[in-house]
Amino acid sequence: MTRPPFERSGSGLFLTFEGIDGSGKSTQARRLAESLRAAGHEVVLTREPGGSPGAEQIRALVLEGEPDRWSAETEILLFTAARRDHVERTIQPALAAGKIVISDRFADSTRMYQGQSRGDLRDLVDRLHDLMIGLEPDLTFLIDMDPEIGLSRALSRQTSEERFEAFGADLQARMRAGFLDLARAASDRFVTIAGDADVDTTAAAIRTALAAHLPGRFHG
C-alpha cells in the first residue's frame, strides 16, 4: 500500500514546466516531449491540474466558473487532492518504469497561485505537500514572460478554463515575481528560460539546458 509522502523508485526522470498563464510553457513541454521521443526515450507528457481520471475531474472544478468560486484554502485542498491522484496513478508508475515524465505545472504552481494569490498561505501549501506528496521534480523549467503579454495570450485562447486569468494583470505580475523568487531559492533544480523568443529558439534553449544539467544522459 502506497503511503505519503511518495518515495522515488526506478530510474525515471521527472521534469516540470512552470510559468504564468500564456507564457508558452505548454507548447514547450510538448516540444520537449516530441524531441526526447524522437531520440528514443519513453516519455509521459502530462499536466496539472489533471493527468489522471480523478484529477481531470477536479480540474473542471478549479479552472472553470467565477473567480471567487472557491476560497484559497479550498483551492489548496482541491489541488492537493488532484496532485495526490496524479502522482499515484500516472507519475510514480512511470518513474518506477524508468520513463521520463514531463508535467505542465506541478507543486510550484500551487505554491504561487494558492500560496500567494489571496493571502500568505505558502506555509499551508508546503505542509500539505510534505504530508501528502513529498515528490519534487529533478528539473524545472521556468518560462519567464512579461505579464501583460502572457495575459493577452491566455485570454486570446477563449476557452472555459480561464478562471485564474479573470483575476487580471495584477495577479499575473505577482505570480511572475513569485516564480522568479522561487527559482532563485531553488536554483539547484530550476532553469529560467526567456519566453519572449520564437518557439524554436526557446525549444533549443531548453534542450541545451537539459543536456547541461544532466550531462551524460542527454545531448543538445
Kinemage of the C-alpha trace (Angstrom):
@kinemage 1
@onewidth
@group {chain A} dominant
@subgroup {mainchain}
@vectorlist {calphas} color= white
{ca met a 1} P 0.000 0.000 0.000
{ca thr a 2} L 1.368 3.412 -1.005
{ca arg a 3} L 1.540 5.912 1.851
{ca pro a 4} L 2.537 9.568 1.802
{ca pro a 5} L 4.949 11.036 1.210
{ca phe a 6} L 5.964 9.330 -2.016
{ca glu a 7} L 9.405 7.784 -2.301
{ca arg a 8} L 11.238 7.757 -5.612
{ca ser a 9} L 11.833 4.397 -7.226
{ca gly a 10} L 13.206 3.334 -10.579
{ca ser a 11} L 15.491 5.242 -12.923
{ca gly a 12} L 12.905 7.619 -14.359
{ca leu a 13} L 13.318 11.366 -14.718
{ca phe a 14} L 10.763 13.952 -13.596
{ca leu a 15} L 10.731 17.280 -15.477
{ca thr a 16} L 8.248 20.111 -14.962
{ca phe a 17} L 7.366 23.353 -16.712
{ca glu a 18} L 6.198 26.407 -14.794
{ca gly a 19} L 5.280 29.992 -15.587
{ca ile a 20} L 2.441 32.462 -15.663
{ca asp a 21} L -0.581 31.905 -17.879
{ca gly a 22} L 0.238 32.481 -21.535
{ca ser a 23} L 3.986 32.014 -21.085
{ca gly a 24} L 4.185 29.237 -23.668
{ca lys a 25} L 5.133 26.512 -21.187
{ca ser a 26} L 2.533 24.044 -22.512
{ca thr a 27} L 3.900 24.379 -26.037
{ca gln a 28} L 7.458 23.924 -24.804
{ca ala a 29} L 6.555 20.903 -22.665
{ca arg a 30} L 5.051 19.288 -25.749
{ca arg a 31} L 8.053 20.208 -27.929
{ca leu a 32} L 10.496 18.709 -25.432
{ca ala a 33} L 8.443 15.521 -25.217
{ca glu a 34} L 8.470 15.206 -29.002
{ca ser a 35} L 12.233 15.805 -29.142
{ca leu a 36} L 13.006 13.212 -26.466
{ca arg a 37} L 10.719 10.627 -28.063
{ca ala a 38} L 12.445 11.188 -31.395
{ca ala a 39} L 15.741 10.457 -29.613
{ca gly a 40} L 14.386 7.110 -28.444
{ca his a 41} L 13.264 7.914 -24.886
{ca glu a 42} L 9.987 6.759 -23.357
{ca val a 43} L 8.143 9.917 -22.349
{ca val a 44} L 4.912 10.539 -20.453
{ca leu a 45} L 3.566 14.052 -21.112
{ca thr a 46} L 1.050 15.127 -18.503
{ca arg a 47} L -0.408 18.232 -16.878
{ca glu a 48} L -1.768 19.767 -13.704
{ca pro a 49} L -4.351 20.039 -12.535
{ca gly a 50} L -5.176 16.762 -14.238
{ca gly a 51} L -3.084 13.948 -15.608
{ca ser a 52} L -5.251 11.139 -14.222
{ca pro a 53} L -9.016 10.477 -14.465
{ca gly a 54} L -9.759 11.666 -10.941
{ca ala a 55} L -7.510 14.710 -11.220
{ca glu a 56} L -9.102 15.707 -14.537
{ca gln a 57} L -12.490 15.807 -12.808
{ca ile a 58} L -11.077 18.130 -10.165
{ca arg a 59} L -9.543 20.268 -12.952
{ca ala a 60} L -13.001 21.264 -14.137
{ca leu a 61} L -13.904 22.348 -10.609
{ca val a 62} L -10.911 24.635 -10.095
{ca leu a 63} L -10.392 26.146 -13.554
{ca glu a 64} L -13.966 26.934 -14.546
{ca gly a 65} L -16.512 29.306 -13.051
{ca glu a 66} L -16.344 32.682 -11.335
{ca pro a 67} L -13.022 33.914 -9.892
{ca asp a 68} L -14.379 33.805 -6.331
{ca arg a 69} L -15.949 30.365 -6.690
{ca trp a 70} L -13.564 28.881 -4.110
{ca ser a 71} L -11.602 30.301 -1.227
{ca ala a 72} L -7.822 29.979 -1.460
{ca glu a 73} L -7.884 27.402 1.348
{ca thr a 74} L -10.434 25.246 -0.500
{ca glu a 75} L -8.388 25.501 -3.692
{ca ile a 76} L -5.288 24.269 -1.875
{ca leu a 77} L -7.165 21.171 -0.709
{ca leu a 78} L -8.580 20.540 -4.192
{ca phe a 79} L -5.212 20.928 -5.906
{ca thr a 80} L -3.525 18.693 -3.339
{ca ala a 81} L -6.183 16.017 -3.863
{ca ala a 82} L -5.732 16.226 -7.636
{ca arg a 83} L -1.946 16.042 -7.289
{ca arg a 84} L -2.133 13.041 -4.990
{ca asp a 85} L -4.185 11.115 -7.557
{ca his a 86} L -1.937 12.291 -10.389
{ca val a 87} L 1.234 11.099 -8.657
{ca glu a 88} L -0.323 7.793 -7.557
{ca arg a 89} L -1.771 6.826 -10.916
{ca thr a 90} L 0.448 8.490 -13.517
{ca ile a 91} L 3.739 9.969 -12.333
{ca gln a 92} L 5.016 7.407 -9.849
{ca pro a 93} L 4.296 4.324 -12.023
{ca ala a 94} L 6.049 5.958 -14.994
{ca leu a 95} L 9.114 6.885 -12.935
{ca ala a 96} L 9.250 3.372 -11.482
{ca ala a 97} L 9.255 2.033 -15.045
{ca gly a 98} L 12.237 4.215 -15.953
{ca lys a 99} L 10.311 6.666 -18.141
{ca ile a 100} L 10.729 10.418 -18.467
{ca val a 101} L 7.746 12.306 -17.064
{ca ile a 102} L 7.152 15.855 -18.291
{ca ser a 103} L 4.431 17.736 -16.433
{ca asp a 104} L 2.906 21.039 -17.476
{ca arg a 105} L 2.750 22.535 -13.933
{ca phe a 106} L 3.240 20.793 -10.597
{ca ala a 107} L 3.519 21.840 -6.938
{ca asp a 108} L 5.329 25.116 -7.695
{ca ser a 109} L 2.149 26.446 -9.307
{ca thr a 110} L 0.179 25.781 -6.135
{ca arg a 111} L 2.913 27.433 -4.087
{ca met a 112} L 2.430 30.536 -6.212
{ca tyr a 113} L -1.240 30.730 -7.200
{ca gln a 114} L -2.823 29.456 -3.989
{ca gly a 115} L 0.053 30.173 -1.627
{ca gln a 116} L 0.423 33.841 -2.547
{ca ser a 117} L -2.533 34.982 -4.650
{ca arg a 118} L -5.032 35.792 -1.882
{ca gly a 119} L -3.064 35.925 1.312
{ca asp a 120} L 0.048 34.371 2.751
{ca leu a 121} L -0.796 30.665 2.634
{ca arg a 122} L 2.547 29.381 1.383
{ca asp a 123} L 3.291 27.604 4.663
{ca leu a 124} L 0.000 25.712 4.440
{ca val a 125} L 0.752 24.669 0.849
{ca asp a 126} L 4.203 23.411 1.826
{ca arg a 127} L 2.926 21.497 4.860
{ca leu a 128} L 0.243 19.751 2.813
{ca his a 129} L 2.769 18.965 0.109
{ca asp a 130} L 5.178 17.437 2.633
{ca leu a 131} L 2.368 15.421 4.207
{ca met a 132} L 0.585 14.126 1.116
{ca ile a 133} L 3.029 14.373 -1.816
{ca gly a 134} L 6.699 14.750 -0.896
{ca leu a 135} L 7.833 14.435 -4.517
{ca glu a 136} L 9.854 17.170 -6.222
{ca pro a 137} L 10.960 17.359 -9.874
{ca asp a 138} L 14.511 16.566 -10.924
{ca leu a 139} L 14.498 19.708 -13.057
{ca thr a 140} L 12.020 22.562 -13.504
{ca phe a 141} L 11.934 24.891 -16.500
{ca leu a 142} L 10.502 28.311 -15.677
{ca ile a 143} L 9.362 30.044 -18.860
{ca asp a 144} L 9.595 33.724 -17.986
{ca met a 145} L 7.177 36.061 -19.730
{ca asp a 146} L 6.057 39.684 -19.466
{ca pro a 147} L 2.760 39.598 -17.502
{ca glu a 148} L 0.808 41.806 -19.911
{ca ile a 149} L 1.839 39.730 -22.932
{ca gly a 150} L 1.123 36.500 -21.099
{ca leu a 151} L -2.355 37.618 -20.056
{ca ser a 152} L -3.168 38.751 -23.597
{ca arg a 153} L -2.100 35.367 -24.959
{ca ala a 154} L -4.034 33.461 -22.310
{ca leu a 155} L -7.270 35.368 -22.853
{ca ser a 156} L -6.991 35.009 -26.641
{ca arg a 157} L -7.441 31.235 -26.246
{ca gln a 158} L -11.102 31.836 -25.337
{ca thr a 159} L -11.601 28.552 -23.504
{ca ser a 160} L -13.792 27.803 -20.487
{ca glu a 161} L -10.673 27.322 -18.322
{ca glu a 162} L -9.912 30.978 -17.690
{ca arg a 163} L -10.874 31.400 -14.047
{ca phe a 164} L -7.389 32.481 -12.956
{ca glu a 165} L -6.874 34.752 -15.957
{ca ala a 166} L -10.027 36.573 -14.780
{ca phe a 167} L -8.107 37.801 -11.727
{ca gly a 168} L -6.293 40.155 -14.126
{ca ala a 169} L -2.815 41.541 -14.816
{ca asp a 170} L -2.019 42.297 -11.180
{ca leu a 171} L -2.119 38.609 -10.287
{ca gln a 172} L 0.000 37.782 -13.333
{ca ala a 173} L 2.651 40.291 -12.241
{ca arg a 174} L 2.728 38.969 -8.685
{ca met a 175} L 2.937 35.385 -9.912
{ca arg a 176} L 5.835 36.228 -12.227
{ca ala a 177} L 7.748 37.833 -9.361
{ca gly a 178} L 6.935 34.875 -7.134
{ca phe a 179} L 8.114 32.325 -9.679
{ca leu a 180} L 11.390 34.192 -10.145
{ca asp a 181} L 11.908 34.297 -6.371
{ca leu a 182} L 11.165 30.577 -6.167
{ca ala a 183} L 13.649 29.853 -8.964
{ca arg a 184} L 16.364 31.739 -7.114
{ca ala a 185} L 15.598 29.944 -3.848
{ca ala a 186} L 15.637 26.506 -5.509
{ca ser a 187} L 18.366 27.171 -8.057
{ca asp a 188} L 19.571 23.575 -7.862
{ca arg a 189} L 16.536 22.379 -9.807
{ca phe a 190} L 15.247 25.490 -11.635
{ca val a 191} L 16.300 26.711 -15.065
{ca thr a 192} L 14.820 30.054 -16.123
{ca ile a 193} L 14.230 30.393 -19.860
{ca ala a 194} L 13.228 33.652 -21.567
{ca gly a 195} L 9.835 33.138 -23.170
{ca asp a 196} L 9.899 36.154 -25.487
{ca ala a 197} L 11.871 34.430 -28.266
{ca asp a 198} L 10.265 32.428 -31.046
{ca val a 199} L 9.114 28.895 -30.303
{ca asp a 200} L 12.042 27.158 -31.997
{ca thr a 201} L 14.679 29.300 -30.268
{ca thr a 202} L 13.081 28.694 -26.878
{ca ala a 203} L 12.842 24.947 -27.522
{ca ala a 204} L 16.527 24.822 -28.462
{ca ala a 205} L 17.481 26.703 -25.277
{ca ile a 206} L 15.533 24.166 -23.212
{ca arg a 207} L 17.253 21.195 -24.871
{ca thr a 208} L 20.647 22.803 -24.282
{ca ala a 209} L 19.835 23.449 -20.624
{ca leu a 210} L 18.643 19.865 -20.152
{ca ala a 211} L 21.872 18.480 -21.565
{ca ala a 212} L 23.945 20.837 -19.395
{ca his a 213} L 22.139 19.933 -16.181
{ca leu a 214} L 22.116 16.207 -16.826
{ca pro a 215} L 25.466 15.533 -18.540
{ca gly a 216} L 25.918 12.051 -19.927
{ca arg a 217} L 22.211 11.349 -20.203
{ca phe a 218} L 21.222 13.823 -22.906
{ca his a 219} L 22.948 15.639 -25.708
{ca gly a 220} L 21.929 19.029 -27.061
